[in-house]
Amino acid sequence: MAENGADPELTKGRARKALGQHFLHDPDILRRTALAAGPVEGRTVIEVGPGPGGLTRALLREGVDKLIAVEADPRFASALEDWPEAATGRLTVHQGDARKVNWPELIATAGGTTPAMIIANLPYNVGTPLAVDWLKAGDWRGEMALMFQKEVAERLAAGPGSPHYGRLAVLAHAVTNPHIAFTLPPGAFKPPPKVDSAVAVLVPLQPEQRFDDLATLEKVAAAAFGQRRKMLRAALKPLAKTKGLDAIAWLESCGIDPTARAETLTQDEFRKLATAFAEA
Ligand code: SAM
């Protein structure tokens, strides 16, 4: 096994493209990723897609109490099962598709504590749906440090006026404080992906700062950004109609100019629109 924990035999020329396999080897990058969302010592951490285990090893070195690794590729899952930490129960390996995992159940089975951190270099094809699920998750989910293609990280962290601002940013800001910790060029990975990557850090908001009706917020944001070049009075008209609302009156009741566009609305304005829609 290599010094950083990655097994070279498993990484050499055997990456599976369909599983988004691009591996990190630099110990400094792995440590920065492990600590991007703050200290991990004594915490329960979920890692999706450990692959050959570079980040897994970094997390264990930094003192994670219980590490829960979910890996789709049986080659990597069974190699991780042989780690001494798996024998002692500090590392729990679950082989399967992360999109199908019942997270609270898995944390309980592993003997972990909540809120659990989620720290992962995510496979590109499932990164966005997993992040959306975790944003919508309950109190079991703690701080997240997620490596994505840079564009997805930007879409999570964006604010009004940014070309990346959209449904994902509205959801992210409803329940977390998101920011981009650092970006990496394709050459940091083996094999290199086609685009830059970035680590998005999402720190949960205090319960009193959170907006809990994410289903309505998502519906409103999807409608508003679905036709992002249109004025809000037009973009929101079809959704308003489903509740017999007049879009202009709805916007004005929230103190929003009906001729504004979605990309200028603040988080607070989206929350007002969602609350008024839910109450209508
Ligand atoms: N953590 C390693 C690293 O940083 O070097 C590997 C990251 S690689 C970008 C993504 C990993 O996710 C691969 O090991 C791949 O097999 C795994 N993977 C892909 N799809 C998955 C899924 N649906 N559920 C769980 N793991 C998945």
Boltz pocket constraint, residues with backbone or C-beta under 6 A from the ligand:
constraints:
  - pocket:
      binder: B
      contacts: [[A, 18], [A, 19], [A, 20], [A, 21], [A, 22], [A, 23], [A, 24], [A, 25], [A, 48], [A, 49], [A, 50], [A, 51], [A, 52], [A, 53], [A, 54], [A, 55], [A, 56], [A, 70], [A, 71], [A, 72], [A, 73], [A, 76], [A, 96], [A, 97], [A, 98], [A, 99], [A, 120], [A, 121], [A, 122], [A, 123], [A, 124], [A, 126]]
      max_distance: 6.0
